[in-house]
């Protein structure tokens, strides 16, 4: 059972807001991020409205991350030791020169680990 706060609903956008997005984009030549910030919307909402208006979706470029140079080491180590904790892996990466914070490192490691399949 989900609590009301954990369930995200896609709220309908008013025609007025949609028109404002289109006007800001086509007339004012604002970028998606600017429109999203000014109208207090998520950038994906602005992308969706522009896509519905016939604009191709702009793919966001991923910026380089400080963890990138350590990914081969991390993948090799996790392949060899799949149950190794993120804290231990962080210490190993830190000893190899990783400059980042442990919280960011743990988050990225959690995204890399394979998900357990739920039981029926």
LUMROFI-805656 format. One record per residue (C-alpha): residue in one letter; x, y, z. Coordinates in steps of 0.05 Angstrom, whole numbers, padded with zeros to 5 digits, always signed. Layout:
N
AXYZ
...
end
This chain:
120
X+00000+00000+00000
X+00027+00068-00019
X+00018+00130+00024
X-00009+00191-00011
X+00057+00227-00006
X+00096+00172-00041
X+00052+00168-00102
X+00065+00219-00155
X+00008+00239-00200
X+00015+00273-00266
X-00027+00335-00257
X-00061+00365-00317
X-00029+00430-00340
X-00077+00487-00352
X-00084+00512-00424
X-00061+00579-00398
X+00005+00549-00373
X+00015+00511-00438
X+00004+00574-00478
X+00053+00611-00433
X+00106+00557-00445
X+00095+00561-00521
X+00096+00638-00520
X+00160+00640-00478
X+00194+00590-00524
X+00172+00615-00593
X+00164+00690-00581
X+00214+00704-00525
X+00263+00649-00548
X+00273+00625-00477
X+00307+00558-00464
X+00272+00500-00431
X+00308+00510-00365
X+00291+00584-00363
X+00217+00570-00376
X+00216+00515-00324
X+00248+00559-00271
X+00204+00619-00285
X+00139+00579-00285
X+00160+00535-00227
X+00155+00471-00269
X+00200+00411-00280
X+00239+00415-00345
X+00206+00350-00368
X+00138+00384-00366
X+00164+00440-00412
X+00196+00387-00457
X+00129+00350-00462
X+00089+00412-00480
X+00140+00431-00534
X+00140+00360-00561
X+00064+00361-00565
X+00072+00425-00605
X+00115+00388-00655
X+00185+00404-00631
X+00234+00346-00628
X+00255+00330-00556
X+00323+00358-00540
X+00367+00305-00509
X+00403+00330-00448
X+00478+00321-00449
X+00509+00287-00390
X+00565+00327-00359
X+00629+00291-00341
X+00630+00268-00269
X+00688+00264-00220
X+00672+00190-00212
X+00682+00175-00287
X+00756+00158-00284
X+00742+00108-00228
X+00685+00071-00262
X+00728+00016-00293
X+00759+00002-00225
X+00690+00003-00192
X+00658-00044-00243
X+00717-00093-00240
X+00716-00093-00164
X+00640-00103-00160
X+00644-00159-00211
X+00695-00194-00168
X+00664-00176-00100
X+00589-00162-00112
X+00573-00158-00038
X+00627-00106-00023
X+00598-00047+00014
X+00598+00022-00017
X+00636+00048+00044
X+00693-00002+00032
X+00693+00013-00043
X+00695+00088-00027
X+00757+00078+00017
X+00790+00039-00040
X+00773+00093-00091
X+00796+00147-00043
X+00863+00112-00035
X+00869+00115-00111
X+00857+00190-00111
X+00781+00197-00116
X+00766+00269-00092
X+00691+00266-00082
X+00645+00261-00023
X+00623+00193+00006
X+00548+00209-00001
X+00554+00222-00076
X+00597+00159-00084
X+00546+00116-00046
X+00489+00143-00089
X+00525+00125-00153
X+00544+00056-00128
X+00471+00042-00110
X+00451+00060-00181
X+00503+00011-00209
X+00484-00050-00167
X+00436-00098-00200
X+00366-00095-00171
X+00339-00156-00135
X+00279-00186-00171
X+00217-00181-00127
X+00186-00247-00106
X+00116-00263-00131
end
